């Protein structure tokens, strides 16, 4: 099974930087086996979704970093899931730790975003940490769990350069699958090309922040993942 890698650019990059990154990325992708081995999602700022959608190779999926908990209507400044879907967005990150910390999002708001995504045909990537896996799952209607991808964000690892112990990540993965069911589970937290393979047998993919900002770092990470995926294909898929 192909691994899923989501690049979360957060509030980085100007329009010229986005264009330059995408142009170079496309050149590399055209002559590489990476696109056959890894499912790639690029999640730029909302401002640049249209630009990335126009430029992006069709084998790479478009993501959004957030979505409104409400439908279209009188919600100034919000971007509705149906609007994102109309631009080709296939995945939306919801409940990211930075949204919870800086914007005060709670379990109910995140659950509402999940509903909006699913109604619009977008796969919600629900971010959780150890402390609130069960609480977030309880806020989302059980019948929607199977439509989600869950991203384990180890808060003690994000932006620190220190990754979480793989054994602990495996324990959290098991907890996630207990409360959400057999859903894809991603890991995020200071992941780079040098440590990404430590989690290849544990999770179904990765949510990448800082390592996705420069193409050199992101490409090295994708190559490492592709090599692991190729070995898995020869020796049996990772569980």
N, C-alpha and C positions, 0 to 999 in steps of 0.2 A: 504494500500500500504506500502511495506517495506521501511524503511528509508535507505539511502545510507551514509555510513561512510567511508571516505578515510583517511588513515594514511599516512601522508607525512613525511618521516624520514629525509628529507633534507640531509645535508652532515654529518650525524651522523652514528655511529656504524662501528666497524671493522667486518671482516668476522666471527671471533668467537662469537662476540656479536649478529650478525644476526642469526647464527645457534642456539644459546641458546634461543633467543627470539622466534624464529619460533617453536622450539621443545616444549617449555613450552606452547606456544599459541595453538599448535595442541592438546596437552594433555587436555587443558581446553575445547577446541571446541568439542572434541569427546564426552564429557559428559554434554553438555550444550544445552539449547534451543536457545541460541543467534544466531546460524547460521540459524535457521528457521525464525527469527524475523528481522534480519538486513542483508542488502547487504554490505559486507565488501570488501574494496580494500586496498591492501598494496602496497605502492610506495617507494621502497628502492632506494639507489643510483644505477646508471646504472651498476656499478661494480658487484653488487650482485643480479641483476635481474635473472640470470641463476640459482643461488643457491636457491633463494626464489621460483622460478618456480618449481624446483625439489622437494622442501620440502612442498610446500603449499597445503593445502586441496583444493580439486577441487571446493568446494562451495565458496571459497574465491578467488576474482579476483586479478589479478596482474596489477599494475599500474606503470607508469613511471613519473618521476618528470619533464621531459622536452622532447623535440623532435626537430630534425632539421627542419628548414623551407624549406629544399631542399630534393630531392629524393636521392637515392644512387648515388654515383659518386665521383668526385674529390673534396671532402669537408672534409679535414683533421680534425680529432677530433670530427666530428659530428656523431650523431646516427640517422639514417633514420627511419621513421615510419614503413616502411616495415620490417626493421631488428627487431624492437621491436615486431611487430606483429608475426614474425616468432618464437619469444621466448615465446609467449603466452600472451603478454601484451594486455589488453582490454581497459584500460583508460590511458590517458596521460594528465598531468597538463600542461597547456600552459598559458603564460602571468602572471605567479605568480609575485607578487609585488617585490620580491627579484630579479627576472630576469629583471624586468623593471628598478629597482634601480641600481643594481650592474653591469648589463651586457648591459644596454642601449637599451633593446628591445622596439620597438614601435608598434603601432597598426597594421601596415602592416606586420611586421614580425610575430606577433601573428596570424594574419589572414592566412598567408602562412602556419603556423604550423597546424592550424585548417584544412586546405585543405589536407595537407599531411596525417594527422591522418585519416580523413574520407575516403580518397582514399585507405588507408591500412586496413580499417575496425576497427579502434580504435576510441573510443569515446573521443573527446577532452573535458577537463574540463577547461573552459575558466574563468580565474580569473579577476575580475573587482572590482573597488572601486567606490564610489559615483560619483566622478568627471568625470569619463570617461566611464560610462556604454554605453551611446549613441554613443560616438566616436568609441569605440571598436566594437559595433554592426554594425555601418556603414561601417567599414573596412572589415567585413566578408560578403561574398555574401549571400543575404537573403535566398536563397534556401538551405543554409547549416545550418541556425539557428536551425532548428528542430533536427539536429543531435548532438547538443551540450548539455552539462551540464554546468550551469553557477555557479561559486562560488563567492559569495560576500565576499571579504576580506576587513574588516573594518581596514584600516591602523592605525587608532588611537588606535586600540585594540590589534593588533598582537604583541605578546611577552610582553605586558604590564601588564597582569593580570587583565585588566579592559575590560569587555565585552561591546558591544554596546547595547543600549537600545532596547528591543524587538520591541517597536512601530516603531522605526526608521528602524530597519531591515525589518519590514513588509512593510514600505514605499519603501525601496530600492528594495525589492522583486517585488512589484507591477510595479516599473519602469522597472526592468529587463524583466518582462513578457510583458510589453508594447512594448519594442523595439526588444526583441528576440522571442516573442511568448510564447506559453504555454510549456516552457521547465523546466526541473528539476532545482531547485535553492538550492544551499548549502550555509551554513554560516560558516565562519572561523574567529577566532579572540579571543584567550585566552579561548577557550572552554575546560571545564573540566567536570568530572562526576557530580559535584555539580551544574553546571549551564546549562548543555546541554538540559535539558527538558524544559527550558524557551522558547526555539525556536522550540519545536516539532510541535506546531500548525501553525508555520509560514513557515518553510522551509521543503524541501524534504530530507535534510540530512546535513552533516557537513564535512568540510575539516579540519582535525586535525593535528596539528604540534607537539608541545611540549608534549601534553598529550598522544601521541602515542609512545613515546620513551621508557617508562618503561611499561612492560606488566601489572603490577598492576594497574597503572592509566588508561591504555587503556581498560583493561577488565572491570574496574568499570564503565567507560563511556559506553561501549557496553551494559553492563547489565542494566544501566539506560535507554538507548534507547530501549532495548528489552522490558523492563517493560512497557514503554509508548506505544510501538507498540502493545503489548498484550492487553492493555486497549483499544486501538483504535479498535482492532479487535472485542472486545466484544461490544463496544459502537458505532461503525461506524468509518470509516477511517477519518483521519484528512484532512482538505481541504488545 
